[in-house]
C-alpha cells in the first residue's frame, strides 16, 4: 500500500520478510504467530494522519487489542518484550518503559546502534571484560574454598605454591577440559587448585553477551545523562548486565576438584555439579555471587571436600593429618613440611584459610602434639612429664635473713608427696614436708616431689637458695672509729677500703674494721659457696 511505502525498510527487517523478519523469528521461537501480531498491531498504530505524539501503543493497550479466544496475555507480552529487547527490532521506538508508548518509524532505533557497536567492539576489550566479570562473579569473600581467582588464564601464569586458586576455564570436549587435565598431571601442588568450567556448546554465547554489555556502556557514555534516550539506554544496560550474568550461570555449571579416582585410587580431578543463581533485586542491579554456591557444592552432603568448620571435626582431621600429611616413622617434623603436603596431597580435605594452624593449636592444647620454638611439631604419645618443684619466696627479713617460702609440687598427680633436706639433694628416704608454707633461716634447702599414684616418674631434687644480707654497725672507741659487720643468716665476709674489689683484694673479716681518719668507701662481700652479695658503705 502507498501509505506503507515510507516504512518499507522497517517492515522488511522487523515485521515480514519470508520468515527472515524479527517478528517472524519470534514466531518460530514461540511456536505461534504472537510476534507477527504484535508487530503488525504496532505498525498500524504507528501510521496515520494524526499528530505523531498520538501514534503508537503501550504494552497493555497492545495486548488488550490482540486478545482473542484461546490466546493468553503471556504469549503477547513475551513477544512484545522480545521485539523491543537487545536483539529486537531495529525500527521500533519507545521510552523503554512497559507502559510507555511504542511505535514503528523509518529511522533505525537504539537497538540497531547497540548491535553495530557490539559487532565492532575490539576483541581485546571483550576478552578483558569477560576476565574482569568472571573474576568479579567468583571473587573471594570468606576464602574458605579458595583464596585467589584466575579467569581464562594463560597456563604459564598459574602459580599454586601459596594460595588455593580457582581457575575459571573455557570448556572443551575433554572431561575435564584437556588444559585442566594437563595442568593437574604436571603440577606438584595438586591439592591447591579448583576448576570451574561447564557447557562447551554455550560458551560461544559468552562473547555475544559481553559485546552487548560493552555496546550498552559505550552508547550510554556517548549519549550522556541528558539525552532523550538516556532512560532507555539505562534499561538496555540493565538487560545486558542480566544477559551476561545469566549466560555465565548457564555456561559454568560444573567444578573439578582434586581427590582420588574411584576407579584407580590415584590422584585425579573429580567432577561436581555447580548451581549458580543470578539475583535480580527490585531496586538494585542484577548480581551473581559464585563463592557461596561453590562452597555448597564442595561441602558436606555434596563433594565433602571442604570442611567449613574444622573445629567440630578436630579429632578426625588430626588423625587425617597424621595419616596423610605426616611422614611415616617420624615423630618430629618441620611444620612447613605439613603445609606443603596439605597443598600437594590430593586426597586431603580442604580447610578454611588458617584452618590448618587452628588444628595445630587444638592438638597442642590437647597435648597430642608439641609445638617447638624452632618451627617443628612433635606428635605423641609422649612420656609423662617428670615431677618437679616450684618454690616461691613470699617474704624476706633483711635484718635476720629469714625467708618465708611456699613450696608446690608440679606434675605430681592429685596427691603429691614432697620430701626435703637441708644437707644435700632430697632423696626418697628424706623426711616428708608437712607445711608447704613456712619461714626458714637456712641458706639452702632441697625438695623432691613424688607422685603417690605412680603416674608421673620422679624428677630430680630441686634446690632452693636463700639470700644473704650484710649488716653494718659503726663503733666509736679510744683507738678511733670502726665498723662491725655481720652476714645474716650466715656466710663469710671480706672487705676493702678505697674502692678496690673485695672479691679479688678483700681481707677476711675477723672483727671490727678500723675506719681511716679521712674515711673512705667500704666495700663488703658476703658469700657462702654459690650464694654471694656485695654492698658498699
TAZI-V183903 format. One record per helix or strand of 3 or more residues. SS is the DSSP state (A for helix, B for strand). FROM is the first residue (numbers start at 0). LEN is the number of residues. If there is no record, write none. Layout:
BEGIN
[[SS,FROM,LEN] [SS,FROM,LEN]]
END
This chain:
BEGIN
[[A,1,14] [A,21,9] [A,33,13] [A,51,3] [A,58,8] [A,72,11] [B,101,3] [A,109,10] [A,122,15] [B,147,4] [A,154,3] [B,164,4] [A,177,9] [A,189,3] [B,192,5] [A,199,24] [A,229,22] [B,253,7] [B,266,7] [A,289,9] [A,309,16] [B,331,3] [A,334,10] [A,354,11] [B,368,3] [B,375,4] [B,387,10] [B,401,9] [B,415,6] [B,436,4] [B,443,8] [B,461,4] [B,468,9] [B,479,9] [B,491,6] [A,501,4] [B,521,7] [B,530,6]]
END
